């Protein structure tokens, strides 16, 4: 008999987006490696991929994350 039970049921009102099944779940039905969340609403979880895409674009265009000098070639010293 196991000493600890694996918690698979989330709290009511916690919403997740499952990356494997491409669906919204209330409470974590799938492992953490396969989901985004928790979100506060079903609608917010439904837009998880849009939110991730927007955040990736912000990160990719943030000048604080680029080591290349302004206006120069990153391979030139």
N, CA and C atoms as a LAMMPS dump frame, in Angstrom:
ITEM: TIMESTEP
0
ITEM: NUMBER OF ATOMS
231
ITEM: BOX BOUNDS ff ff ff
-5.0000000000000000e+02 5.0000000000000000e+02
-5.0000000000000000e+02 5.0000000000000000e+02
-5.0000000000000000e+02 5.0000000000000000e+02
ITEM: ATOMS id mol type element x y z
1 1 1 N 0.846 -1.184 0
2 1 2 C 0 0 0
3 1 3 C 0.888 1.242 0
4 2 1 N 0.572 2.174 -0.852
5 2 2 C 1.357 3.404 -0.967
6 2 3 C 1.112 4.32 0.222
7 3 1 N 2.174 4.974 0.652
8 3 2 C 2.051 5.922 1.762
9 3 3 C 1.384 7.216 1.325
10 4 1 N 1.659 7.61 0.1
11 4 2 C 1.109 8.862 -0.411
12 4 3 C 0.315 8.584 -1.673
13 5 1 N -0.847 9.155 -1.744
14 5 2 C -1.654 9.021 -2.952
15 5 3 C -1.333 10.174 -3.885
16 6 1 N -1.277 9.871 -5.152
17 6 2 C -1.021 10.888 -6.157
18 6 3 C -2.281 11.725 -6.34
19 7 1 N -2.137 13.034 -6.158
20 7 2 C -3.279 13.935 -6.298
21 7 3 C -3.516 14.232 -7.769
22 8 1 N -4.647 13.797 -8.275
23 8 2 C -4.971 14.043 -9.676
24 8 3 C -6.134 15.015 -9.817
25 9 1 N -6.868 15.245 -8.744
26 9 2 C -8.026 16.12 -8.816
27 9 3 C -7.623 17.523 -8.393
28 10 1 N -7.975 18.491 -9.192
29 10 2 C -7.655 19.876 -8.867
30 10 3 C -8.73 20.508 -8.016
31 11 1 N -8.476 21.722 -7.645
32 11 2 C -9.457 22.479 -6.879
33 11 3 C -10.558 22.958 -7.815
34 12 1 N -11.779 23.053 -7.336
35 12 2 C -12.841 23.607 -8.186
36 12 3 C -12.47 25.025 -8.622
37 13 1 N -12.691 25.308 -9.866
38 13 2 C -12.374 26.632 -10.393
39 13 3 C -10.992 26.747 -10.985
40 14 1 N -10.172 25.702 -10.918
41 14 2 C -8.869 25.697 -11.577
42 14 3 C -9.045 25.069 -12.958
43 15 1 N -8.638 25.803 -13.961
44 15 2 C -8.775 25.336 -15.335
45 15 3 C -7.4 25.162 -15.956
46 16 1 N -7.257 24.132 -16.769
47 16 2 C -5.995 23.811 -17.431
48 16 3 C -6.246 23.574 -18.908
49 17 1 N -5.184 23.744 -19.716
50 17 2 C -5.25 23.388 -21.124
51 17 3 C -4.291 22.231 -21.336
52 18 1 N -4.802 21.087 -21.773
53 18 2 C -3.992 19.896 -22.008
54 18 3 C -3.371 19.984 -23.401
55 19 1 N -2.042 19.963 -23.451
56 19 2 C -1.327 20.057 -24.721
57 19 3 C -1.407 18.765 -25.526
58 20 1 N -1.547 17.653 -24.844
59 20 2 C -1.614 16.365 -25.525
60 20 3 C -2.98 16.139 -26.168
61 21 1 N -4.048 16.418 -25.428
62 21 2 C -5.402 16.184 -25.927
63 21 3 C -6.027 17.416 -26.576
64 22 1 N -5.341 18.57 -26.449
65 22 2 C -5.813 19.833 -27.037
66 22 3 C -7.222 20.167 -26.556
67 23 1 N -7.394 20.096 -25.214
68 23 2 C -8.703 20.403 -24.65
69 23 3 C -8.547 21.059 -23.286
70 24 1 N -9.608 21.713 -22.859
71 24 2 C -9.658 22.377 -21.558
72 24 3 C -10.146 21.372 -20.519
73 25 1 N -9.504 21.401 -19.347
74 25 2 C -9.882 20.499 -18.256
75 25 3 C -10.113 21.313 -16.993
76 26 1 N -11.095 20.923 -16.212
77 26 2 C -11.25 21.532 -14.888
78 26 3 C -10.521 20.623 -13.919
79 27 1 N -9.521 21.165 -13.29
80 27 2 C -8.654 20.337 -12.451
81 27 3 C -7.672 19.599 -13.332
82 28 1 N -6.528 19.23 -12.795
83 28 2 C -5.531 18.565 -13.637
84 28 3 C -5.863 17.1 -13.874
85 29 1 N -6.301 16.767 -15.076
86 29 2 C -6.548 15.372 -15.434
87 29 3 C -5.287 14.727 -16.004
88 30 1 N -4.444 15.526 -16.639
89 30 2 C -3.228 15.024 -17.271
90 30 3 C -1.999 15.491 -16.481
91 31 1 N -0.846 14.826 -16.693
92 31 2 C 0.376 15.212 -15.991
93 31 3 C 0.773 16.661 -16.275
94 32 1 N 1.48 17.259 -15.324
95 32 2 C 1.894 18.647 -15.435
96 32 3 C 2.73 18.947 -16.668
97 33 1 N 3.505 17.986 -17.144
98 33 2 C 4.341 18.215 -18.333
99 33 3 C 3.508 18.405 -19.591
100 34 1 N 2.225 18.046 -19.543
101 34 2 C 1.36 18.121 -20.714
102 34 3 C 0.298 19.206 -20.623
103 35 1 N 0.457 20.155 -19.704
104 35 2 C -0.622 21.132 -19.562
105 35 3 C -0.101 22.522 -19.226
106 36 1 N -0.913 23.514 -19.563
107 36 2 C -0.712 24.906 -19.164
108 36 3 C -1.754 25.212 -18.104
109 37 1 N -1.394 26.008 -17.137
110 37 2 C -2.36 26.434 -16.129
111 37 3 C -1.773 26.39 -14.749
112 38 1 N -2.534 26.699 -13.758
113 38 2 C -3.986 26.856 -13.775
114 38 3 C -4.414 28.246 -14.236
115 39 1 N -5.588 28.296 -14.808
116 39 2 C -6.237 29.541 -15.202
117 39 3 C -7.465 29.739 -14.328
118 40 1 N -7.919 30.977 -14.23
119 40 2 C -9.05 31.276 -13.354
120 40 3 C -10.404 31.025 -14.006
121 41 1 N -10.421 30.873 -15.33
122 41 2 C -11.698 30.624 -16.009
123 41 3 C -11.497 29.668 -17.181
124 42 1 N -12.594 29.069 -17.589
125 42 2 C -12.57 28.171 -18.746
126 42 3 C -12.16 28.931 -20.008
127 43 1 N -12.668 30.158 -20.156
128 43 2 C -12.369 30.97 -21.337
129 43 3 C -10.881 31.293 -21.419
130 44 1 N -10.287 31.608 -20.28
131 44 2 C -8.863 31.913 -20.253
132 44 3 C -8.05 30.678 -20.66
133 45 1 N -8.445 29.507 -20.193
134 45 2 C -7.755 28.265 -20.556
135 45 3 C -7.932 27.947 -22.038
136 46 1 N -9.097 28.288 -22.605
137 46 2 C -9.33 28.039 -24.027
138 46 3 C -8.383 28.848 -24.904
139 47 1 N -7.902 29.971 -24.395
140 47 2 C -6.995 30.836 -25.151
141 47 3 C -5.54 30.642 -24.741
142 48 1 N -5.217 29.517 -24.101
143 48 2 C -3.862 29.269 -23.603
144 48 3 C -2.822 29.304 -24.719
145 49 1 N -3.116 28.722 -25.856
146 49 2 C -2.147 28.696 -26.952
147 49 3 C -1.95 30.09 -27.543
148 50 1 N -3.016 30.892 -27.612
149 50 2 C -2.887 32.272 -28.085
150 50 3 C -2.022 33.085 -27.131
151 51 1 N -2.255 32.896 -25.827
152 51 2 C -1.473 33.602 -24.811
153 51 3 C -0.007 33.217 -24.915
154 52 1 N 0.28 31.935 -25.083
155 52 2 C 1.664 31.47 -25.213
156 52 3 C 2.312 32.053 -26.46
157 53 1 N 1.584 32.09 -27.56
158 53 2 C 2.109 32.636 -28.814
159 53 3 C 2.441 34.124 -28.655
160 54 1 N 1.548 34.878 -28.003
161 54 2 C 1.777 36.302 -27.781
162 54 3 C 2.994 36.529 -26.885
163 55 1 N 3.12 35.726 -25.834
164 55 2 C 4.264 35.876 -24.922
165 55 3 C 5.571 35.512 -25.611
166 56 1 N 5.552 34.483 -26.459
167 56 2 C 6.752 34.126 -27.212
168 56 3 C 7.168 35.248 -28.143
169 57 1 N 6.211 35.873 -28.806
170 57 2 C 6.519 36.98 -29.7
171 57 3 C 7.101 38.155 -28.931
172 58 1 N 6.529 38.456 -27.772
173 58 2 C 7.067 39.535 -26.937
174 58 3 C 8.502 39.236 -26.532
175 59 1 N 8.784 38.006 -26.165
176 59 2 C 10.126 37.626 -25.749
177 59 3 C 11.098 37.709 -26.921
178 60 1 N 10.675 37.234 -28.087
179 60 2 C 11.548 37.228 -29.266
180 60 3 C 11.879 38.641 -29.737
181 61 1 N 10.994 39.592 -29.496
182 61 2 C 11.227 40.96 -29.965
183 61 3 C 11.695 41.893 -28.86
184 62 1 N 11.95 41.378 -27.672
185 62 2 C 12.41 42.2 -26.552
186 62 3 C 13.905 42.452 -26.708
187 63 1 N 14.311 43.712 -26.872
188 63 2 C 15.737 44.002 -27.09
189 63 3 C 16.616 43.636 -25.893
190 64 1 N 16.054 43.515 -24.722
191 64 2 C 16.856 43.15 -23.552
192 64 3 C 17.367 41.717 -23.623
193 65 1 N 16.782 40.892 -24.505
194 65 2 C 17.189 39.496 -24.595
195 65 3 C 18.115 39.209 -25.755
196 66 1 N 18.509 40.231 -26.494
197 66 2 C 19.377 40.019 -27.652
198 66 3 C 20.772 40.532 -27.341
199 67 1 N 21.769 39.699 -27.608
200 67 2 C 23.156 40.053 -27.335
201 67 3 C 23.815 40.813 -28.484
202 68 1 N 23.208 40.794 -29.651
203 68 2 C 23.81 41.45 -30.812
204 68 3 C 23.766 42.96 -30.641
205 69 1 N 24.846 43.638 -31.038
206 69 2 C 24.834 45.109 -30.979
207 69 3 C 23.804 45.68 -31.942
208 70 1 N 23.263 46.825 -31.599
209 70 2 C 22.255 47.492 -32.437
210 70 3 C 22.841 47.78 -33.824
211 71 1 N 22.164 47.312 -34.869
212 71 2 C 22.547 47.631 -36.232
213 71 3 C 23.757 46.88 -36.744
214 72 1 N 24.274 45.935 -35.992
215 72 2 C 25.468 45.205 -36.428
216 72 3 C 25.191 43.739 -36.633
217 73 1 N 26.174 43.071 -37.17
218 73 2 C 26.098 41.638 -37.378
219 73 3 C 26.567 40.954 -36.096
220 74 1 N 25.812 40.021 -35.543
221 74 2 C 26.2 39.381 -34.284
222 74 3 C 27.48 38.555 -34.404
223 75 1 N 27.895 38.194 -35.639
224 75 2 C 29.111 37.394 -35.827
225 75 3 C 30.356 38.263 -35.936
226 76 1 N 30.187 39.566 -36.105
227 76 2 C 31.342 40.455 -36.24
228 76 3 C 31.783 40.966 -34.879
229 77 1 N 33.085 41.077 -34.695
230 77 2 C 33.635 41.648 -33.448
231 77 3 C 34.366 42.916 -33.717
